[in-house]
């Protein structure tokens, strides 16, 4: 009667587990990075939205009276938010005023597409606060978040995610190496030493390896040796 393996120690299973774990970690960190980036962009837009509420009505009145100096003053007051990158006022698809609040720095094209830069919002400007669908806005105010700020956050977060991933890979690799050494290499080394001992009739195995490949190997060798001695 042949003894069957009940608990496998194959390296293929361990390698498959290792690869699946790494892929799962990569997907988890990618989803986490995307969530953090979108959350930060949403927070920036909320800050701009809260800041523009205070100037929305006076800005519309300044446009109605064609007071561009007052329009500029109101837009400059938004700079105190600290995240403003650019403000654009348009009337009838014509740019009335465009102000840059952040120093332009080169950002790689792949980063612009990857992070969704620029992060902006467009707010309609209604006279006297009237926002009925039948009323045409007096103009539009487009606010952009400082692209350098978004890029730095994305770059720092991505660097942290990659560092975390590499650290986890190192930990898993060390753990897998230890498991292979503990479960396979050491028992095989012990069997090899016992085979070199001519006085030792049987290979001794621990209870942990009784139902795996190493146990099957030892039992088969002991059985064959007994058969040869009986002959």
Number of C-alpha atoms within 10 A of each C-alpha: 3 6 11 10 14 11 11 13 16 12 11 10 11 15 12 11 13 16 12 12 14 17 12 12 16 16 12 13 17 15 12 14 17 17 12 15 20 15 12 15 20 13 12 20 20 13 16 22 15 10 16 19 11 12 15 19 15 17 26 23 20 16 20 12 10 12 12 14 10 16 20 17 11 18 24 15 12 19 18 9 12 14 21 24 22 20 23 17 25 18 15 10 9 10 13 16 15 16 14 15 19 17 10 11 8 8 13 10 9 9 13 14 10 12 19 16 19 18 17 20 15 14 16 17 25 20 20 10 12 12 13 9 7 7 10 13 19 16 23 21 22 16 26 22 25 23 26 19 15 21 21 12 17 21 14 11 17 17 12 13 17 15 12 14 17 14 12 14 16 12 12 15 13 12 12 16 12 13 13 16 13 11 15 17 13 12 17 15 11 13 19 12 11 16 15 9 10 7 8 10 13 16 18 14 17 9 8 10 17 17 16 16 18 22 21 19 17 19 19 15 15 16 13 12 14 13 10 9 9 7 6
